[in-house]
Amino acid sequence: MYSDPAVRESEIKNMSEVYSELKGGVLPELRRARFIANVEFKNYTTEELKALIEDNIDILDEEALLHSATLVKDAAKKIEIYEKAISKFNSARAQFNKGVALLEQDKVDAAANAFAKCDAADPDVKNAKGVIALRKGDLNGAAAIFKSISTCDAKANLGVINILQGDYAQAEKNLENACCFNKALSLILNNKLDKAEAAIKCQCPESNYLRAIIAARKGNADQAKACLEKAKACPELAKRAEKDIEFAAI
């Protein structure tokens, strides 16, 4: 023991600090138990989802419903799945996707009603409303909507309006990063045939119809006929080709 009372008091304080550290920093760690578990989660397969939407759709969560809707080709079934997600989870994404699915069926009024229940400030919703205005023939109204949105889709849609209004130079600018069909169409209208041909990446009937036009304008009758044969897989294009002045010389 220390004979000096001051020293003794100082050492007692030092000991108390040590005990405080033990109490707060050491003992809690010694008492703590840590469990580490490796859990593997496996989602439904495509085949399982297809079966569940037919037999037991109620067990699917929002994400599973949204994904399963992309797996079905039947438009009515797709909308049914979106409506399930809307009613069960109040899914904003399902509400928007329902509107898109209705637009794909050309049910413009029904699509407008679906989009009316979406967030009006969302750029994608605004763009969809612009598409509806375009489908209804309101070019000025649609253009005003597209100009108010700084998205690639809105710019591309504005390019479509440029084509309809005969402003091909502006259409080419707005469709610079658009899908290959509309981009190629704008280039054809500006008589940039080589660039138009290079822009077409798809092998759908519509794209082959454009290829046939390019070949015909270049005087390559054989290539035009070959592309036109592929395009005629679409009955509407086959009928159009019969009267299209583009192919009068082949």
C-alpha positions as CSV (number, residue, x, y, z in Angstrom):
1,M,0.0,0.0,0.0
2,Y,1.0,3.6,-0.5
3,S,1.8,5.6,2.7
4,D,1.1,8.9,0.9
5,P,-2.6,9.6,1.1
6,A,-2.5,11.7,-2.1
7,V,-0.8,8.9,-4.1
8,R,-3.2,6.4,-2.6
9,E,-6.2,8.5,-3.7
10,S,-4.7,8.9,-7.2
11,E,-4.2,5.1,-7.7
12,I,-7.8,4.4,-6.5
13,K,-9.1,6.8,-9.2
14,N,-6.9,5.0,-11.8
15,M,-8.3,1.7,-10.8
16,S,-11.9,3.0,-11.1
17,E,-11.1,4.1,-14.6
18,V,-9.9,0.6,-15.5
19,Y,-13.1,-0.9,-14.1
20,S,-15.1,1.5,-16.1
21,E,-13.3,0.5,-19.3
22,L,-13.8,-3.2,-18.4
23,K,-17.5,-2.6,-17.8
24,G,-18.2,-0.6,-20.9
25,G,-15.7,-1.9,-23.5
26,V,-14.6,-5.4,-22.6
27,L,-17.4,-7.3,-20.7
28,P,-20.2,-6.5,-23.2
29,E,-18.1,-8.0,-26.0
30,L,-17.4,-11.1,-23.9
31,R,-21.2,-11.5,-23.2
32,R,-22.2,-11.1,-26.9
33,A,-22.9,-14.2,-29.0
34,R,-22.6,-13.9,-32.8
35,F,-24.3,-16.2,-35.3
36,I,-23.3,-16.3,-38.9
37,A,-25.7,-18.0,-41.3
38,N,-25.4,-18.6,-45.0
39,V,-28.8,-18.4,-46.6
40,E,-29.4,-19.2,-50.2
41,F,-32.6,-17.7,-51.8
42,K,-33.8,-19.1,-55.0
43,N,-36.7,-17.3,-56.8
44,Y,-39.3,-18.9,-59.0
45,T,-38.3,-20.2,-62.4
46,T,-40.0,-19.1,-65.5
47,E,-41.9,-22.3,-65.7
48,E,-43.0,-22.0,-62.1
49,L,-44.2,-18.5,-62.6
50,K,-46.2,-19.4,-65.7
51,A,-47.9,-22.2,-63.7
52,L,-48.5,-20.0,-60.6
53,I,-50.2,-17.2,-62.5
54,E,-52.7,-19.8,-63.7
55,D,-53.2,-21.9,-60.6
56,N,-52.1,-19.9,-57.5
57,I,-51.5,-16.2,-58.4
58,D,-52.4,-15.0,-54.9
59,I,-49.1,-16.2,-53.5
60,L,-47.0,-14.0,-55.8
61,D,-45.5,-10.8,-54.5
62,E,-45.4,-7.5,-56.4
63,E,-42.0,-8.2,-58.1
64,A,-43.1,-11.7,-59.1
65,L,-46.3,-10.4,-60.6
66,L,-44.6,-7.7,-62.6
67,H,-42.0,-10.2,-63.9
68,S,-44.6,-12.8,-64.7
69,A,-46.6,-10.3,-66.8
70,T,-43.5,-10.0,-69.1
71,L,-43.6,-13.8,-69.7
72,V,-47.1,-14.0,-71.2
73,K,-48.0,-13.1,-74.8
74,D,-51.8,-12.9,-74.4
75,A,-52.6,-9.2,-73.9
76,A,-55.7,-9.8,-71.8
77,K,-53.8,-12.0,-69.4
78,K,-51.0,-9.5,-69.2
79,I,-53.5,-6.8,-68.1
80,E,-55.1,-9.2,-65.7
81,I,-51.8,-9.7,-64.0
82,Y,-51.1,-6.0,-63.8
83,E,-54.6,-5.4,-62.3
84,K,-53.8,-8.1,-59.6
85,A,-50.7,-6.2,-58.7
86,I,-52.6,-2.9,-58.6
87,S,-55.4,-4.2,-56.4
88,K,-53.2,-6.2,-54.0
89,F,-50.1,-3.9,-53.7
90,N,-51.3,-0.6,-55.1
91,S,-48.4,-1.0,-57.5
92,A,-47.6,2.3,-59.4
93,R,-45.4,0.3,-61.8
94,A,-48.2,-2.1,-62.6
95,Q,-50.6,0.9,-63.2
96,F,-48.2,2.4,-65.7
97,N,-47.5,-0.9,-67.4
98,K,-51.2,-1.5,-67.7
99,G,-51.5,1.7,-69.6
100,V,-48.6,0.7,-71.9
101,A,-50.2,-2.7,-72.6
102,L,-53.5,-1.0,-73.5
103,L,-51.7,1.4,-75.8
104,E,-50.1,-1.6,-77.5
105,Q,-53.6,-2.9,-78.2
106,D,-54.5,0.6,-79.6
107,K,-57.1,1.0,-76.8
108,V,-56.3,4.7,-76.5
109,D,-59.1,5.8,-74.2
110,A,-58.6,2.9,-71.8
111,A,-54.9,3.6,-71.8
112,A,-55.6,7.3,-71.0
113,N,-57.8,6.3,-68.0
114,A,-54.9,4.0,-66.8
115,F,-52.3,6.8,-67.0
116,A,-54.7,9.2,-65.3
117,K,-54.2,7.2,-62.1
118,C,-50.4,7.5,-62.4
119,D,-48.1,10.2,-61.0
120,A,-48.7,13.1,-63.4
121,A,-45.3,14.6,-62.7
122,D,-43.4,11.5,-63.8
123,P,-41.7,12.1,-67.2
124,D,-42.6,8.6,-68.5
125,V,-46.3,9.3,-67.6
126,K,-46.1,12.7,-69.4
127,N,-44.5,11.0,-72.4
128,A,-47.3,8.4,-72.5
129,K,-49.9,11.2,-72.4
130,G,-48.1,12.8,-75.3
131,V,-48.3,9.5,-77.3
132,I,-52.0,9.4,-76.6
133,A,-52.4,12.9,-77.9
134,L,-50.4,11.9,-81.0
135,R,-52.6,8.8,-81.5
136,K,-55.7,11.0,-81.4
137,G,-54.2,13.3,-84.1
138,D,-53.5,16.3,-81.8
139,L,-50.0,17.0,-83.2
140,N,-49.6,20.4,-81.5
141,G,-50.7,19.1,-78.1
142,A,-48.5,16.1,-78.4
143,A,-45.5,18.2,-79.4
144,A,-46.0,20.6,-76.5
145,I,-45.9,17.7,-74.1
146,F,-42.8,16.1,-75.7
147,K,-41.0,19.5,-75.6
148,S,-41.7,19.8,-71.9
149,I,-39.8,16.5,-71.1
150,S,-36.0,16.1,-71.4
151,T,-36.1,12.4,-72.1
152,C,-34.8,10.4,-75.1
153,D,-38.2,8.9,-75.7
154,A,-39.9,12.3,-75.8
155,K,-37.3,13.6,-78.2
156,A,-37.8,10.6,-80.5
157,N,-41.5,11.0,-80.4
158,L,-41.1,14.7,-81.3
159,G,-39.1,13.5,-84.3
160,V,-42.1,11.4,-85.4
161,I,-44.2,14.6,-85.3
162,N,-41.5,16.4,-87.3
163,I,-41.9,13.7,-90.0
164,L,-45.7,14.1,-90.0
165,Q,-45.3,17.9,-90.4
166,G,-42.7,17.6,-93.1
167,D,-39.8,19.0,-91.2
168,Y,-37.4,16.2,-92.2
169,A,-34.2,18.0,-91.2
170,Q,-35.4,18.5,-87.6
171,A,-36.7,14.9,-87.6
172,E,-33.3,13.6,-88.3
173,K,-31.8,15.5,-85.4
174,N,-34.5,14.4,-83.0
175,L,-34.3,10.8,-84.1
176,E,-30.5,10.6,-84.0
177,N,-30.6,8.1,-81.0
178,A,-34.0,6.6,-81.7
179,C,-34.9,3.1,-82.8
180,C,-33.4,2.0,-86.1
181,F,-36.7,2.2,-88.1
182,N,-37.6,5.8,-87.3
183,K,-34.0,6.9,-87.6
184,A,-33.6,5.2,-90.9
185,L,-36.9,6.7,-92.2
186,S,-35.7,10.2,-91.3
187,L,-32.5,9.6,-93.2
188,I,-34.3,8.3,-96.3
189,L,-36.5,11.3,-96.3
190,N,-33.4,13.5,-96.3
191,N,-32.0,11.3,-99.2
192,K,-29.1,10.0,-97.1
193,L,-29.5,6.5,-98.3
194,D,-26.1,5.0,-97.3
195,K,-26.6,6.3,-93.7
196,A,-30.1,5.0,-93.7
197,E,-29.0,1.5,-94.8
198,A,-26.4,1.4,-92.1
199,A,-28.8,2.5,-89.5
200,I,-31.2,-0.4,-90.0
201,K,-30.3,-3.2,-87.6
202,C,-33.6,-5.1,-87.3
203,Q,-34.9,-8.0,-89.6
204,C,-38.6,-7.3,-89.0
205,P,-40.9,-6.8,-92.0
206,E,-41.0,-3.1,-91.5
207,S,-37.2,-2.7,-91.6
208,N,-37.0,-4.9,-94.7
209,Y,-39.6,-2.7,-96.3
210,L,-37.2,0.3,-95.7
211,R,-34.3,-1.7,-97.1
212,A,-36.4,-2.4,-100.2
213,I,-37.1,1.3,-100.7
214,I,-33.4,2.1,-100.3
215,A,-32.4,-0.6,-102.8
216,A,-35.0,0.6,-105.3
217,R,-33.8,4.2,-105.0
218,K,-30.3,3.1,-105.6
219,G,-31.4,1.1,-108.7
220,N,-30.7,-2.3,-107.2
221,A,-33.8,-4.1,-108.4
222,D,-32.7,-7.6,-107.2
223,Q,-31.9,-6.5,-103.7
224,A,-35.2,-4.5,-103.6
225,K,-37.1,-7.6,-104.6
226,A,-35.3,-9.8,-102.0
227,C,-36.0,-7.3,-99.2
228,L,-39.6,-6.9,-100.3
229,E,-40.2,-10.6,-100.1
230,K,-39.1,-10.5,-96.5
231,A,-41.3,-7.5,-95.9
232,K,-44.4,-9.3,-97.3
233,A,-44.4,-11.5,-94.2
234,C,-46.6,-8.7,-93.0
235,P,-49.9,-8.8,-94.9
236,E,-50.4,-5.0,-94.6
237,L,-47.0,-4.3,-96.1
238,A,-47.6,-6.8,-98.9
239,K,-50.8,-5.0,-99.8
240,R,-49.1,-1.6,-99.6
241,A,-46.2,-2.7,-101.8
242,E,-48.6,-3.5,-104.7
243,K,-49.4,0.3,-105.0
244,D,-46.2,1.8,-103.7
245,I,-44.6,4.1,-106.3
246,E,-41.2,3.3,-104.8
247,F,-41.3,-0.1,-106.5
248,A,-42.8,0.9,-109.9
249,A,-39.4,0.3,-111.7
250,I,-38.6,-3.1,-110.3
